[in-house]
Amino acid sequence: MERRGIEALQAVVFVVGIYEGVVPLVSRVFDWNPVLALPLRLPEPYWWIVSVAVIVVAAALLELLESRKSRA
């Protein structure tokens, strides 16, 4: 994959990680109701587990893509 393609994929992973991982955690603190934050539609013990898992997976994917970008 080209460097520009990897950078675009990194941007997508970053946005998904923020919106599906960080936003649900912060929205519960400030009592927001974001429309597209899908983990908030889960019952109480599962939404925060999914949010944290999204953050971890996004961080791992960003690191993987960064190492792939340096090789390209």
N, C-alpha and C positions, 0 to 999 in steps of 0.2 A: 504494500500500500504506500502511496506517496505521502510525503510529509504534510501536505495541505489536507489530505483526507484524514490523517491521524489527528491533526489539530482540530478539524471539524468534529470528529468523533469525541475528542476530549471535551469540547465545548458542550456537546449534547449530554455527555455523562455528568459533567459538572452541574448543568442546569437541573437535570433529573435528580441528582444527589441532593442538591439544595432544596428543590421544591417538594420532593417526596420524602426527604430525610430530616432536614433541619426545620423547615416550615411547620410541619405538624407538631414538633416538640415545642417550638416557640409559640405557636398559635394557642396551645393549651394554657400557657402561662398568661398570655395577654387576652385570652378569650376571643380570639379571632375565629373566623369561619371561612377559610379559603376553599374555593369551589373544587379545584383540581387536586387537592391533597388527598389522594386515595386512602392512605393509611388511617385517616380520621373516620372513615366509614366502618372500620372494624370495631369489635367490642373492646372494652377497657383493657384487659391485660395484653391484647395482641397488637394494638396500634403502635405502642411505643417500641415493641420488639421489632416490628416491621420497619419502623422509622430508623432505628439504630442499625438494623441489618442493611438497609439501603445506603446509609452513610458508609458503613464498612465496605460494602461491595463497590460503591462508587470510588472510594479511596484506593482500593486495590486495583480497579480498572484504570484509574488515572495513572497510577504508578506503572502498571504494565504498558500502557500506551506511551508513557514518557520514555521507557526503556526501548520500546519498539521505534519511537521517533528518532532517538539518538542513533540507532542502527541504520535508519533509512537515509 
